[in-house]
Structures are given as C-alpha cells and as structure tokens.
Amino acid sequence: MLRALAVGNAVVHTSGEFHTPSLDDFFPPVFAFEGTPFAMNRVMVIRLVMLAIMVILLLVYARRARLVPGRAQATMELLFDFVRTSISEQAMGKTMAAKCNGVVAVVFFTALFMNFAGIIPGLNLAGTSVAGLPILMAIVAWVAFIWAGIREQGVGGFFKSALFPPGVPKPIYLILTPIEALSTFIIRPFTLFVRLMANMISGHFMLALCLAGTNFLLLYMQGPLRAVGILTFLGAIFVTLFEMVVAFLQAYIFGILTAVYIDLSVHSH
C-alpha cells in the first residue's frame, strides 16, 4: 500500500510519483453538517480560526490600550492609522473618511488576516482563496458605496449621477447608460472579488509546488538532482516572503478600491 506525505496541499507518494497541487486543494471534503448551509470543511475551519484570531487581537487591543503603548499596541495603532490616513482620507478626504472609515477598516483587516492564513504552517491556505468570502467582501463594498451615494445625494441624485453623466447628448444615453450600469453595479464588485481570489490561488500554487518539489527531490532523488531540492527550498522561503507582501498588498488594494468607489458614488461626474 502506498503511503503519502502532504506538503502544503500537494502530495508525494513514497513510490516516487510526484503529484502537483490542483484546484481540488480548494474543495476539501465536508466533515460536518453536510447538505446544510453550515457545512464544514478545512477551508471553513481556516476562516473561523483566522476570524477568531482577528477578533481576539482587536478585543485585547481595545481593552488593554494604554497612554504609552507597548509594541503590540503600537503595531495595531499603526495599522489603524494606516487605514485611516493612507486609505480612507487619501481616497475620500477627511469628511467622508470620518463617516466611512469603519467599513474600509473591516474589509482591510478581514482581507489581511484571511490572506496571511496561506503562509501559516498547518493552515497553508488563504481564507480568501475560495470564492465565498471574497464575494461576501465584494458585496459589503458594493452595498457601502451605494448606501453612501444615496445618503449623500438621495436616491434620484445618486442614480442620475451614476447612470446619466452630464454634458452628453441625450441620444448617446441609449448606449452610455447600460455601459455605466454594467461598470458601476456589476464590474466593480466582480473585479474586487476576482482580483483578491486569483492572487491568493496563484500564491498557494507557487508555495505548495516549491514545498512539494523540495520534499520529492530531497527524499526520493539521488545524486545531483537531490541538490536541486535545496534550490526549491530556498525558492519556498522566497515565495513565503513574497506572499507576505502580496497578502498585505491585496488587503490594501481591496481597501483603497472600496474607498475610491465610495468617493465616486458621493460625487457627481
């Protein structure tokens, strides 16, 4: 009987057969509540674990805040200040940032923590690498910019601004209005979710492939090929560091685009 060793989510059999990571990694078997909306699999467990870590850290930060911050508090304050000044205020201005920074902070921190699950040993899979959560986050951003636009301009003013740009000959609206509707209400949330999910999927494949290759080369190859395993291991370290940057960058992009869309919804063309 063949024994198998899982590295990330790639599998190497002791027979020497190498199995690359695949899309099946993102759809593990359900182990609880199958057939219900609360079905549990490995991806859901990862999301719940990262959600719990995020909530605990934020609660500890809120309860133990001191006038003279320690390292942990200073780090959290730096992140909150980054969201407020470098994302919300930069994209929306101070007035709108004061009203909408909360939703920007929610999507930023959710994306950040879920993204980092992909490089945590034992988890090895970003919570945002499967469509459900990125879609939910895109819906939150979609609702936020529609709500902000209606609140600032009224229902009629918002939809007039979004669908009927001024200074255009009326016959052109027959072509322009459907394009504006598609761009504003469909393409914006769709690109938010696809961009985030696609980057996390590609990062998982690169890291899992490097680790699986290292395992295969060092344990089952002989001679010069075994030395190549050292290169793949170094590659895995590089990819891990790169994924840390990508995890933060994708959270930033999701947050800044949410803020930009909110700003566009409250100002006329």
C-alpha positions as CSV (number, residue, x, y, z in Angstrom):
1,M,0.0,0.0,0.0
2,L,1.3,3.4,-0.9
3,R,1.9,5.9,1.9
4,A,1.6,9.6,1.2
5,L,3.0,12.7,2.6
6,A,1.2,16.0,2.3
7,V,3.3,19.1,1.8
8,G,1.1,22.2,1.8
9,N,-1.7,20.6,-0.2
10,A,0.5,18.8,-2.7
11,V,1.1,15.1,-2.2
12,V,4.1,13.0,-2.8
13,H,3.8,9.2,-2.7
14,T,6.6,7.0,-1.4
15,S,6.6,5.3,-4.7
16,G,8.4,8.4,-6.0
17,E,5.4,9.6,-8.0
18,F,5.0,13.4,-7.8
19,H,1.6,15.0,-7.6
20,T,1.3,18.7,-8.2
21,P,-1.2,20.9,-6.3
22,S,-4.5,21.3,-8.1
23,L,-7.9,23.1,-7.7
24,D,-9.1,20.1,-5.6
25,D,-7.0,21.7,-2.8
26,F,-9.6,24.4,-2.5
27,F,-12.5,22.0,-2.2
28,P,-11.7,19.6,0.6
29,P,-14.3,17.1,1.8
30,V,-17.1,18.1,4.2
31,F,-16.7,16.6,7.6
32,A,-19.7,18.1,9.4
33,F,-23.2,19.4,8.7
34,E,-23.1,18.1,5.1
35,G,-26.0,19.2,3.0
36,T,-26.7,22.3,5.1
37,P,-25.7,26.0,4.7
38,F,-23.4,25.4,7.7
39,A,-21.3,22.6,6.0
40,M,-17.8,22.5,7.5
41,N,-14.6,21.6,5.6
42,R,-11.0,22.6,6.0
43,V,-11.5,26.0,4.3
44,M,-14.3,26.9,6.7
45,V,-12.1,25.9,9.7
46,I,-9.3,28.1,8.5
47,R,-11.7,31.0,8.1
48,L,-13.1,30.5,11.6
49,V,-9.6,30.2,13.1
50,M,-8.4,33.4,11.5
51,L,-11.6,35.2,12.4
52,A,-11.2,34.2,16.0
53,I,-7.6,35.4,16.0
54,M,-8.6,38.7,14.5
55,V,-11.4,39.3,16.9
56,I,-9.3,38.3,19.9
57,L,-6.4,40.6,18.9
58,L,-8.8,43.5,18.4
59,L,-10.6,42.9,21.7
60,V,-7.3,42.7,23.6
61,Y,-6.1,45.9,21.8
62,A,-9.4,47.7,22.8
63,R,-9.3,46.5,26.4
64,R,-5.7,47.0,27.2
65,A,-4.9,50.2,25.4
66,R,-2.5,52.4,27.3
67,L,-1.5,56.0,27.0
68,V,2.1,54.8,26.4
69,P,1.7,51.9,24.0
70,G,3.7,48.7,24.1
71,R,4.9,47.0,20.9
72,A,1.7,45.1,20.2
73,Q,-0.5,48.2,20.8
74,A,1.8,50.3,18.7
75,T,1.6,47.9,15.8
76,M,-2.2,47.8,16.0
77,E,-2.3,51.6,16.2
78,L,0.0,51.8,13.2
79,L,-2.3,49.6,11.2
80,F,-5.4,51.6,12.2
81,D,-3.7,54.9,11.4
82,F,-2.6,53.4,8.0
83,V,-6.1,52.6,7.1
84,R,-7.5,56.0,8.2
85,T,-4.8,58.2,6.6
86,S,-3.3,56.2,3.8
87,I,-6.5,54.6,2.5
88,S,-9.7,56.4,3.7
89,E,-8.5,60.0,3.9
90,Q,-6.4,59.7,0.8
91,A,-9.2,58.3,-1.3
92,M,-12.2,60.1,0.2
93,G,-11.0,63.1,2.0
94,K,-11.3,63.7,5.8
95,T,-15.0,64.4,5.8
96,M,-16.1,61.2,4.1
97,A,-13.4,59.2,5.8
98,A,-14.9,60.1,9.2
99,K,-18.2,58.6,8.0
100,C,-17.0,55.6,6.1
101,N,-13.6,54.6,7.5
102,G,-15.3,51.8,9.5
103,V,-16.3,49.8,6.5
104,V,-12.9,50.3,4.9
105,A,-11.2,49.1,8.0
106,V,-13.5,46.0,8.2
107,V,-12.7,44.8,4.6
108,F,-9.0,45.7,5.0
109,F,-8.5,43.7,8.2
110,T,-10.6,40.8,7.1
111,A,-8.6,40.5,3.9
112,L,-5.3,40.9,5.7
113,F,-5.9,38.2,8.3
114,M,-7.5,35.8,5.8
115,N,-4.7,36.3,3.3
116,F,-2.0,35.5,5.9
117,A,-3.5,32.1,6.6
118,G,-1.9,31.0,3.4
119,I,1.6,31.1,4.9
120,I,0.8,29.9,8.4
121,P,2.1,26.3,8.9
122,G,-0.8,23.9,9.5
123,L,-3.2,26.2,7.6
124,N,-1.4,26.7,4.3
125,L,-4.5,28.1,2.6
126,A,-5.7,31.6,2.4
127,G,-9.3,32.1,3.6
128,T,-9.8,34.3,0.6
129,S,-8.7,31.7,-2.0
130,V,-12.2,30.2,-2.3
131,A,-14.9,32.3,-3.8
132,G,-17.4,32.5,-0.9
133,L,-15.6,35.0,1.3
134,P,-14.2,37.3,-1.5
135,I,-17.8,37.5,-2.9
136,L,-19.1,38.4,0.5
137,M,-16.5,41.1,0.9
138,A,-17.2,42.5,-2.5
139,I,-21.0,42.6,-1.6
140,V,-20.1,44.6,1.5
141,A,-18.1,47.1,-0.6
142,W,-20.9,47.2,-3.2
143,V,-23.6,47.9,-0.5
144,A,-21.3,50.5,1.1
145,F,-20.8,52.6,-2.0
146,I,-24.4,52.5,-3.0
147,W,-25.5,53.4,0.6
148,A,-23.0,56.3,0.8
149,G,-24.1,57.6,-2.6
150,I,-27.8,57.5,-1.7
151,R,-27.1,59.1,1.7
152,E,-25.2,62.0,0.3
153,Q,-27.1,62.6,-3.0
154,G,-30.5,61.0,-2.4
155,V,-31.9,58.1,-4.4
156,G,-32.6,60.1,-7.6
157,G,-29.4,62.1,-7.4
158,F,-27.2,59.0,-6.9
159,F,-28.7,57.1,-9.8
160,K,-28.8,60.1,-12.1
161,S,-25.1,60.8,-11.3
162,A,-24.2,57.1,-11.8
163,L,-26.1,56.4,-15.0
164,F,-26.5,59.7,-16.8
165,P,-23.2,61.7,-16.9
166,P,-23.8,65.4,-17.6
167,G,-22.6,67.0,-20.9
168,V,-23.6,64.1,-23.1
169,P,-26.1,64.4,-26.0
170,K,-29.3,62.6,-24.9
171,P,-29.3,60.0,-27.8
172,I,-25.9,58.8,-26.6
173,Y,-27.5,57.8,-23.2
174,L,-29.1,54.8,-25.1
175,I,-25.6,53.4,-25.4
176,L,-23.8,55.1,-22.4
177,T,-26.3,54.3,-19.6
178,P,-26.2,50.5,-20.0
179,I,-22.4,50.7,-20.0
180,E,-22.4,52.8,-16.9
181,A,-24.8,50.5,-15.2
182,L,-22.7,47.5,-16.0
183,S,-19.5,49.2,-15.0
184,T,-20.8,50.6,-11.7
185,F,-23.0,47.9,-10.4
186,I,-21.6,44.7,-11.9
187,I,-18.0,45.0,-12.9
188,R,-16.8,46.9,-9.8
189,P,-17.7,44.2,-7.3
190,F,-16.8,41.4,-9.7
191,T,-13.3,42.7,-10.2
192,L,-12.9,43.2,-6.5
193,F,-13.6,39.5,-5.8
194,V,-11.8,38.1,-8.7
195,R,-8.6,40.1,-8.1
196,L,-8.4,39.0,-4.5
197,M,-9.2,35.4,-5.0
198,A,-6.9,34.9,-8.1
199,N,-3.9,36.3,-6.3
200,M,-4.4,34.1,-3.3
201,I,-4.9,31.0,-5.5
202,S,-1.7,31.7,-7.5
203,G,0.3,32.2,-4.3
204,H,-0.9,28.9,-2.9
205,F,0.1,27.1,-6.0
206,M,3.6,28.6,-6.1
207,L,4.3,27.8,-2.4
208,A,2.8,24.3,-2.4
209,L,4.7,23.4,-5.6
210,C,8.0,24.6,-4.1
211,L,7.5,22.7,-0.9
212,A,6.3,19.5,-2.7
213,G,9.3,19.7,-5.0
214,T,11.7,20.1,-2.1
215,N,10.2,17.0,-0.4
216,F,10.3,15.0,-3.6
217,L,13.8,15.9,-4.6
218,L,15.4,15.5,-1.1
219,L,13.7,12.2,-0.2
220,Y,13.3,10.3,-3.4
221,M,16.0,11.6,-5.8
222,Q,19.7,10.7,-5.9
223,G,22.9,12.4,-6.9
224,P,22.9,15.9,-8.4
225,L,19.1,16.1,-8.5
226,R,18.9,15.9,-4.7
227,A,20.9,19.1,-4.5
228,V,18.2,20.8,-6.6
229,G,15.9,20.3,-3.6
230,I,18.0,22.9,-1.8
231,L,17.2,25.4,-4.5
232,T,13.5,24.6,-4.3
233,F,13.6,25.0,-0.6
234,L,15.2,28.4,-1.0
235,G,12.5,29.2,-3.5
236,A,9.9,28.2,-1.0
237,I,11.4,30.7,1.5
238,F,11.4,33.4,-1.2
239,V,7.8,32.7,-2.2
240,T,6.7,32.8,1.5
241,L,8.3,36.2,1.9
242,F,6.8,37.3,-1.4
243,E,3.3,36.1,-0.3
244,M,3.6,38.1,2.9
245,V,4.0,41.2,0.7
246,V,1.1,40.1,-1.6
247,A,-1.2,39.4,1.4
248,F,-0.7,42.9,2.7
249,L,-0.8,44.4,-0.8
250,Q,-4.1,42.7,-1.7
251,A,-5.7,43.9,1.5
252,Y,-4.5,47.4,0.7
253,I,-5.9,47.2,-2.8
254,F,-9.2,45.9,-1.7
255,G,-9.5,48.7,0.9
256,I,-8.3,51.5,-1.4
257,L,-10.7,50.5,-4.2
258,T,-13.6,50.3,-1.7
259,A,-12.8,53.8,-0.6
260,V,-12.4,55.0,-4.2
261,Y,-15.8,53.6,-5.1
262,I,-17.4,55.2,-2.1
263,D,-15.9,58.5,-3.1
264,L,-17.1,58.2,-6.7
265,S,-20.6,57.4,-5.5
266,V,-20.9,60.6,-3.5
267,H,-19.6,63.0,-6.1
268,S,-21.3,63.8,-9.4
269,H,-19.5,63.1,-12.7
